Amino acid sequence: MDTNAVQGTGVSSSSTLPGSSPINPSGSSSAGGSDEIAKSMIGVDIDLTQIYNSIQTKIVNYLSYIFEPVQHSFTNDIMSNHIQNIGILLVILTAIISIFFISFLFNITLFIFSGRLMSYFTNKYIL
């Protein structure tokens, strides 16, 4: 960060606090209290970026094994037929799931209004 740069208030960053220096005693520049933010409530330094990067690399390594290309000896015609068959199966499964979902909604409405429906019938053989 340039110490002579003008901030939004029109005051240079070196003159914001009189007598303060933008350089820490250790010689490195401070980002305005980033050291205090990095410490947790118990006083232990936790590097969240390192934890995030390690988790991200583990996930990417696991998924790269799943999505890596595989060599096969099939022709393009056979592979296109496989994709077409999978598409037909997905359409059929989608239709079956839709039918199950509609029947589920019908059963839920019957269950909710079962008391009102039973009050319409007085015959003991129907109940």
C-alpha positions, 0 to 999 in steps of 0.5 A, spaced: 500 500 500 502 506 498 503 511 504 502 517 499 496 515 496 490 519 498 484 515 501 476 517 500 476 522 505 482 526 502 487 525 507 493 521 506 494 514 510 501 517 513 497 522 516 491 519 519 494 518 526 499 523 528 506 519 531 504 512 528 508 509 523 505 505 517 511 500 519 511 495 524 517 494 529 518 488 526 519 491 519 513 488 515 508 493 513 501 492 517 494 491 514 490 495 519 490 489 525 490 483 521 494 480 526 488 480 531 483 478 526 487 472 525 487 469 532 481 466 535 478 467 541 483 462 545 489 465 542 491 460 537 493 462 530 488 459 525 490 460 518 483 459 515 486 459 508 491 453 509 485 449 512 481 451 506 486 450 501 488 443 504 480 441 504 479 443 497 485 439 494 483 433 497 476 434 494 479 436 487 484 429 488 478 425 490 473 428 484 479 427 479 479 420 480 472 419 478 472 424 472 478 422 469 478 419 462 478 412 461 480 408 455 476 404 451 475 400 445 468 401 443 466 405 437 463 411 437 456 408 434 456 403 440 457 409 445 452 413 442 447 407 442 449 407 450 447 414 451 441 414 447 439 408 451 440 411 457 436 417 455 430 413 454 431 410 461 431 417 464 425 419 461 421 413 463 424 414 470 422 421 470 415 419 468 415 414 474 417 418 479 412 424 477 406 419 477 409 417 484 409 424 486 402 425 484 400 419 488 403 422 494 400 428 494 393 425 493 394 421 499 397 427 503 390 431 501 386 424 503 390 424 510 389 431 511 381 431 510 380 424 512 376 427 518 371 431 513 371 425 508 368 420 514 363 425 516 360 425 509 358 417 510 354 414 515 354 407 512 358 403 517 360 398 511 364 404 507 368 406 513 
